[in-house]
Amino acid sequence: MIFESVGPLKGSLGMRACGGCRRFLFFLPLVFFLPYLLSVLELHEKSVVEDLPRKNRQKFDHLILGPAAGQRLPNRLQCQGLKALNKTSFQASSIGNSISFVTVFTIYNTSLDVHVDSRASNMVTVGNASYSKTERSMAILNVFINFIQVTMPKSDVFILTDPASDLSMPRKGVTIYPIHGEYSRDKLMLQRIRSYITFLERRIREHSQGQGHINHYVFTDSDIAVVDDLGHIFHDYQNFHLALTFRNNKDQPLNSGFIAVRGTPDGISRAKIFLEEVLRVYSSKYMNASRMLGDQLALAWVVKSHPSFDARRFTKAQPFVEDIIGASVLFLPCATYNWTPPEGAGQFHGMPLDVKVVHFKGSRKRLMLESWNFFSSSSDISDMLCLILMSGRTKYDF
């Protein structure tokens, strides 16, 4: 087994051939391999020592700008410094129905972090504001609301939360919506789907009592920035019940951070049934991933297990509609409706010019605060997108 793990020997001595080759290597005297193995160990030890400082330098506590990827590529944002050369165009929605954003958010017991947060080394400064570890999530939530109020000022926000959570958000157009459940960190993604279902059930009751009007819903993570009006989704695509965002990823083609639901009684009802099936699959197949990714795996299972579904459609960033377990599902490309700045090395082809939602996953959350701080001073979303584009590869310490 040791010999098979040595890469250069595998190629040079034909390890990929039959088992006889392996037997030949096995009976060779160990002294034959000893100099080689020692040199490999020495190289490995040297590389580990050299990699440690490099890994420590990968995360930064301040904004780091780099080259803007996607230069001279069609349909990509072009930047000169922090100035956008091809401005994105923003058009107000032409539909008469209102749109509400729905997110799940809770506050955990932070008493154990008080001493840690009191140290200056754990403070994060963005612009003129500094945040302790326990304040950062609230700052992200506020910026999430800020972007919605800029790009879709007629929309309101529902924050689904644990009734025991001490959450206060005295802002116009924002409603705290308590829903009982299990909001522990290990079960939060599972609870999120349950909270969505409970929210939709209450909307169905309102419609049945004649209290509801046509109001569309966009369920999102709270670490996104809406940078364009999303009302056109419900206007341009008339025949869907719920919308999901997809990417060309074999194992996780669907991202659960953006789910749109048409606000008709039929749309809400069918979306609820669809999410109930996702919850059933999640609970039965992916509880070992309940802290993270389980909902995305369950979404993919429900969609890809449908007999008529062709997963090859995920390879092209074009919207399409499919009927899945009685619901008409609109699939929208993540490149436009759930775009994530890259993190670390790898191929990257820039930012699509028509991007409408930017998703600041993981350590990119500092970049979300930096982006709002920049927009507050520039009031130009196109230029702000250049800031995101030029700093998206940075791994922030957040």
C-alpha positions as CSV (number, residue, x, y, z in Angstrom):
1,M,0.0,0.0,0.0
2,I,2.9,2.4,0.7
3,F,4.4,1.7,-2.7
4,E,1.1,2.3,-4.5
5,S,0.7,5.7,-2.8
6,V,4.0,7.0,-4.3
7,G,2.9,8.9,-7.4
8,P,6.1,8.9,-9.6
9,L,6.6,5.1,-9.1
10,K,3.0,4.5,-10.2
11,G,3.6,6.1,-13.6
12,S,7.2,5.1,-14.3
13,L,7.0,1.4,-13.3
14,G,3.6,0.7,-14.7
15,M,1.6,0.5,-11.5
16,R,-1.6,1.0,-13.4
17,A,-1.1,-2.3,-15.1
18,C,-2.1,-5.7,-13.8
19,G,-1.7,-7.1,-10.3
20,G,1.5,-8.9,-11.4
21,C,3.3,-5.5,-11.5
22,R,2.2,-4.9,-7.9
23,R,3.6,-8.4,-6.9
24,F,6.9,-7.5,-8.6
25,L,7.2,-4.3,-6.7
26,F,6.2,-6.0,-3.5
27,F,9.2,-8.4,-3.7
28,L,11.8,-5.9,-4.6
29,P,14.2,-5.3,-1.7
30,L,13.2,-2.4,0.5
31,V,16.7,-0.9,0.2
32,F,15.8,-0.2,-3.5
33,F,13.1,2.2,-2.4
34,L,14.7,3.6,0.7
35,P,16.6,6.5,-0.8
36,Y,13.6,7.5,-2.9
37,L,11.2,7.3,0.1
38,L,13.6,9.4,2.2
39,S,13.8,12.0,-0.5
40,V,9.9,12.1,-0.7
41,L,9.7,12.5,3.0
42,E,12.2,15.3,3.0
43,L,10.4,17.0,0.2
44,H,7.1,16.6,2.1
45,E,8.5,18.0,5.3
46,K,10.0,21.0,3.4
47,S,6.8,21.7,1.6
48,V,4.8,21.6,4.9
49,V,7.1,24.1,6.4
50,E,6.9,26.4,3.4
51,D,3.1,26.1,3.1
52,L,2.4,27.1,6.7
53,P,3.3,30.8,6.3
54,R,1.6,30.8,2.9
55,K,-1.7,29.5,4.4
56,N,-1.5,32.0,7.2
57,R,-1.2,34.8,4.6
58,Q,-4.3,33.6,2.7
59,K,-6.7,35.4,4.9
60,F,-6.7,39.2,5.4
61,D,-8.2,41.6,7.9
62,H,-8.6,44.4,5.3
63,L,-9.7,44.8,1.7
64,I,-7.3,43.4,-0.8
65,L,-7.8,44.4,-4.5
66,G,-6.6,42.4,-7.5
67,P,-7.1,42.4,-11.2
68,A,-10.6,42.4,-12.5
69,A,-11.2,39.0,-14.1
70,G,-13.2,38.7,-17.3
71,Q,-11.5,41.6,-19.2
72,R,-12.6,41.7,-22.9
73,L,-15.0,38.8,-22.4
74,P,-18.5,39.5,-23.8
75,N,-21.3,39.9,-21.3
76,R,-18.9,40.4,-18.4
77,L,-18.5,43.5,-16.3
78,Q,-15.5,45.6,-17.4
79,C,-13.7,47.7,-14.8
80,Q,-11.0,50.3,-14.8
81,G,-10.0,50.4,-11.2
82,L,-13.2,50.8,-9.2
83,K,-15.0,52.4,-12.2
84,A,-17.4,50.3,-14.3
85,L,-16.9,50.8,-18.0
86,N,-20.1,49.1,-19.0
87,K,-22.8,50.2,-16.6
88,T,-25.4,47.8,-15.6
89,S,-29.0,49.0,-16.3
90,F,-31.6,48.9,-13.6
91,Q,-35.3,48.8,-14.5
92,A,-38.1,49.0,-12.0
93,S,-40.5,46.1,-12.1
94,S,-43.6,46.6,-14.2
95,I,-45.9,44.2,-12.3
96,G,-48.4,45.5,-9.9
97,N,-48.1,42.8,-7.2
98,S,-45.7,43.3,-4.3
99,I,-42.8,41.1,-3.5
100,S,-41.6,40.2,0.0
101,F,-38.2,38.8,1.0
102,V,-38.2,36.0,3.6
103,T,-35.1,34.9,5.5
104,V,-34.4,32.8,8.6
105,F,-32.2,34.4,11.3
106,T,-31.7,33.7,15.0
107,I,-29.4,34.9,17.8
108,Y,-27.5,32.4,19.8
109,N,-26.4,32.6,23.4
110,T,-23.2,34.6,23.2
111,S,-22.4,34.8,26.9
112,L,-19.4,32.5,26.4
113,D,-18.0,34.9,23.8
114,V,-18.1,38.1,25.8
115,H,-14.6,37.8,27.1
116,V,-13.2,36.8,23.7
117,D,-15.0,39.7,22.0
118,S,-13.6,42.2,24.5
119,R,-10.2,41.8,23.0
120,A,-9.3,44.3,20.3
121,S,-7.8,41.5,18.1
122,N,-11.3,40.1,17.6
123,M,-12.8,43.4,16.4
124,V,-13.5,43.8,12.7
125,T,-13.4,47.4,11.3
126,V,-15.2,48.3,8.1
127,G,-15.2,52.0,7.2
128,N,-15.8,53.9,10.4
129,A,-17.6,51.0,12.2
130,S,-16.1,48.2,14.3
131,Y,-17.9,45.0,15.1
132,S,-17.3,42.4,17.7
133,K,-17.8,38.7,16.8
134,T,-21.3,38.8,18.2
135,E,-22.2,42.0,16.3
136,R,-21.2,40.9,12.8
137,S,-24.2,38.7,12.0
138,M,-26.5,41.6,12.9
139,A,-24.4,43.9,10.7
140,I,-24.8,41.4,7.8
141,L,-28.6,41.3,8.4
142,N,-28.9,45.1,8.3
143,V,-26.9,45.3,5.0
144,F,-29.1,42.6,3.5
145,I,-32.1,44.8,4.3
146,N,-30.3,47.9,3.1
147,F,-29.7,46.5,-0.4
148,I,-33.3,45.4,-0.8
149,Q,-34.5,48.9,0.2
150,V,-32.2,50.5,-2.4
151,T,-33.0,48.2,-5.4
152,M,-36.6,47.3,-4.5
153,P,-37.9,50.0,-2.2
154,K,-41.5,48.8,-2.3
155,S,-40.6,45.4,-1.0
156,D,-40.8,44.3,2.7
157,V,-38.8,41.8,4.6
158,F,-39.9,38.9,6.9
159,I,-37.4,37.6,9.4
160,L,-38.4,34.1,10.5
161,T,-36.8,33.5,13.9
162,D,-36.9,31.5,17.1
163,P,-39.5,33.0,19.5
164,A,-36.8,32.6,22.3
165,S,-34.4,34.7,20.3
166,D,-33.9,38.2,21.6
167,L,-34.1,39.7,18.1
168,S,-35.2,43.3,17.6
169,M,-35.2,45.0,14.2
170,P,-37.1,48.4,14.5
171,R,-36.9,49.2,10.8
172,K,-39.6,50.2,8.4
173,G,-40.8,47.4,6.2
174,V,-39.3,44.7,8.4
175,T,-41.4,42.2,10.3
176,I,-40.0,39.8,12.9
177,Y,-41.9,36.6,12.4
178,P,-41.5,34.0,15.3
179,I,-41.9,30.4,14.4
180,H,-41.4,27.6,16.9
181,G,-38.8,25.0,16.0
182,E,-35.2,23.7,16.6
183,Y,-32.8,26.5,15.7
184,S,-29.6,24.9,17.0
185,R,-26.6,25.4,14.7
186,D,-26.5,21.7,13.9
187,K,-30.2,21.7,12.7
188,L,-30.6,25.3,11.4
189,M,-30.7,24.3,7.7
190,L,-33.3,21.7,8.5
191,Q,-35.3,24.2,10.5
192,R,-35.1,26.7,7.7
193,I,-37.1,24.4,5.4
194,R,-39.6,23.8,8.2
195,S,-40.0,27.5,8.8
196,Y,-40.5,28.2,5.1
197,I,-43.3,25.5,5.1
198,T,-44.9,27.0,8.2
199,F,-44.8,30.5,6.6
200,L,-46.5,29.2,3.4
201,E,-49.1,27.4,5.4
202,R,-50.1,30.6,7.1
203,R,-50.3,32.4,3.8
204,I,-52.6,29.6,2.5
205,R,-54.9,30.1,5.5
206,E,-55.0,33.9,4.9
207,H,-56.1,33.3,1.3
208,S,-58.7,30.8,2.4
209,Q,-60.2,33.4,4.7
210,G,-60.2,36.0,2.0
211,Q,-57.5,38.0,3.7
212,G,-54.6,37.5,1.3
213,H,-53.7,39.5,-1.8
214,I,-51.3,38.5,-4.5
215,N,-47.9,38.9,-2.9
216,H,-44.9,37.1,-4.3
217,Y,-42.1,35.8,-2.0
218,V,-38.4,35.4,-2.4
219,F,-36.8,33.1,0.3
220,T,-33.1,33.9,0.6
221,D,-30.1,33.6,2.9
222,S,-29.4,36.8,4.7
223,D,-25.8,37.1,3.3
224,I,-27.0,38.2,-0.2
225,A,-27.1,41.6,-1.8
226,V,-30.0,42.2,-4.2
227,V,-28.4,44.5,-6.8
228,D,-31.3,44.7,-9.3
229,D,-35.0,44.5,-9.3
230,L,-36.3,40.9,-9.3
231,G,-39.9,41.7,-10.1
232,H,-39.4,40.8,-13.7
233,I,-39.1,37.1,-12.7
234,F,-42.8,37.0,-12.0
235,H,-43.7,39.1,-15.0
236,D,-41.5,37.4,-17.7
237,Y,-42.2,33.8,-16.5
238,Q,-45.9,33.5,-16.0
239,N,-46.3,29.8,-15.6
240,F,-44.2,28.7,-12.7
241,H,-45.1,28.0,-9.0
242,L,-41.6,28.2,-7.5
243,A,-38.1,29.0,-8.8
244,L,-34.7,27.5,-7.9
245,T,-31.2,28.6,-8.9
246,F,-28.8,26.1,-10.5
247,R,-25.2,25.8,-11.5
248,N,-23.0,23.3,-13.3
249,N,-22.1,21.2,-10.3
250,K,-22.6,17.4,-10.5
251,D,-23.2,16.8,-6.8
252,Q,-24.8,20.1,-5.7
253,P,-26.4,21.6,-8.8
254,L,-29.1,23.5,-6.8
255,N,-28.4,26.3,-4.3
256,S,-31.0,26.7,-1.6
257,G,-30.1,30.3,-0.8
258,F,-32.7,31.6,-3.3
259,I,-36.2,30.2,-3.7
260,A,-38.9,32.3,-5.4
261,V,-42.6,31.5,-4.9
262,R,-45.5,32.9,-6.9
263,G,-48.0,34.4,-4.5
264,T,-51.2,32.9,-5.9
265,P,-53.0,30.4,-3.8
266,D,-52.1,27.7,-6.3
267,G,-48.4,28.8,-6.4
268,I,-48.1,28.9,-2.6
269,S,-49.8,25.5,-2.1
270,R,-47.7,23.7,-4.7
271,A,-44.5,25.3,-3.4
272,K,-45.4,24.1,0.1
273,I,-46.0,20.5,-1.2
274,F,-42.7,20.6,-3.0
275,L,-40.8,21.8,0.1
276,E,-42.5,19.1,2.2
277,E,-41.0,16.5,-0.1
278,V,-37.6,18.1,0.1
279,L,-38.0,18.0,3.9
280,R,-38.9,14.3,3.8
281,V,-35.9,13.5,1.7
282,Y,-33.7,15.6,3.9
283,S,-34.9,13.9,7.1
284,S,-34.6,10.4,5.7
285,K,-31.4,10.6,3.6
286,Y,-29.2,13.5,4.6
287,M,-29.4,14.0,8.4
288,N,-25.6,13.4,8.5
289,A,-25.4,16.7,6.6
290,S,-28.0,18.6,8.8
291,R,-25.5,21.4,9.7
292,M,-24.7,22.2,6.1
293,L,-25.4,21.1,2.6
294,G,-28.2,18.6,3.5
295,D,-30.9,20.9,2.1
296,Q,-29.0,21.3,-1.2
297,L,-28.5,17.5,-1.5
298,A,-32.2,16.9,-0.8
299,L,-33.2,19.5,-3.4
300,A,-31.0,17.8,-6.0
301,W,-32.4,14.4,-5.1
302,V,-36.0,15.5,-5.5
303,V,-35.4,17.1,-8.8
304,K,-33.0,14.7,-10.4
305,S,-35.0,11.6,-9.3
306,H,-38.0,12.8,-11.4
307,P,-38.2,10.4,-14.3
308,S,-38.4,13.0,-17.1
309,F,-35.7,15.3,-15.8
310,D,-32.6,15.7,-17.8
311,A,-29.7,16.8,-15.6
312,R,-27.7,17.9,-18.6
313,R,-29.7,21.1,-18.6
314,F,-27.7,22.2,-15.6
315,T,-24.6,22.6,-17.8
316,K,-26.0,25.6,-19.7
317,A,-26.7,28.9,-17.9
318,Q,-30.2,29.3,-19.5
319,P,-33.5,29.4,-17.6
320,F,-35.9,26.5,-18.2
321,V,-39.1,25.1,-16.6
322,E,-39.9,21.6,-15.5
323,D,-42.8,19.9,-13.8
324,I,-41.6,18.3,-10.6
325,I,-44.1,16.4,-8.3
326,G,-47.0,18.6,-9.4
327,A,-45.2,21.9,-9.3
328,S,-44.0,24.0,-12.2
329,V,-40.4,24.8,-11.3
330,L,-38.5,27.6,-13.0
331,F,-34.8,27.0,-12.9
332,L,-32.7,30.2,-13.0
333,P,-28.9,30.3,-13.5
334,C,-26.9,31.1,-10.4
335,A,-24.6,33.2,-12.6
336,T,-27.4,35.8,-12.7
337,Y,-29.6,35.2,-9.7
338,N,-27.2,33.7,-7.1
339,W,-23.7,34.8,-8.1
340,T,-21.0,34.0,-5.6
341,P,-17.6,35.8,-5.7
342,P,-14.8,33.3,-6.1
343,E,-12.6,32.4,-3.2
344,G,-9.0,31.3,-3.6
345,A,-7.3,30.0,-6.7
346,G,-9.0,28.5,-9.8
347,Q,-10.4,29.5,-13.1
348,F,-12.7,32.5,-13.0
349,H,-14.3,34.3,-15.9
350,G,-15.5,37.4,-14.2
351,M,-18.9,38.7,-13.2
352,P,-21.9,38.5,-15.6
353,L,-23.1,41.9,-16.6
354,D,-26.7,41.0,-15.8
355,V,-26.1,39.8,-12.3
356,K,-29.0,40.5,-10.0
357,V,-28.1,38.8,-6.7
358,V,-24.6,38.5,-5.1
359,H,-24.3,35.8,-2.5
360,F,-21.5,36.4,0.0
361,K,-20.9,32.9,1.3
362,G,-18.5,32.0,4.1
363,S,-15.6,34.4,4.7
364,R,-16.9,36.6,1.9
365,K,-19.3,38.3,4.5
366,R,-16.7,40.9,5.2
367,L,-16.8,41.8,1.5
368,M,-20.5,42.3,1.9
369,L,-20.0,44.9,4.6
370,E,-17.1,46.5,2.5
371,S,-19.4,46.6,-0.5
372,W,-22.2,48.4,1.3
373,N,-19.7,50.8,2.8
374,F,-18.3,51.6,-0.7
375,F,-21.8,52.0,-2.1
376,S,-22.8,54.4,0.7
377,S,-20.0,56.7,-0.4
378,S,-20.3,56.3,-4.2
379,S,-24.1,55.6,-4.7
380,D,-23.2,53.6,-7.9
381,I,-24.0,49.9,-7.9
382,S,-22.0,49.3,-11.1
383,D,-18.9,50.7,-9.5
384,M,-19.6,48.7,-6.3
385,L,-19.7,45.5,-8.4
386,C,-16.2,46.4,-9.6
387,L,-15.1,46.4,-6.0
388,I,-16.7,43.0,-5.5
389,L,-15.1,41.7,-8.7
390,M,-11.6,42.9,-7.8
391,S,-11.6,41.6,-4.3
392,G,-13.7,38.4,-4.7
393,R,-10.6,36.1,-4.5
394,T,-9.6,37.3,-1.1
395,K,-10.1,35.0,1.9
396,Y,-11.1,37.4,4.6
397,D,-10.6,36.7,8.3
398,F,-14.3,37.1,9.3
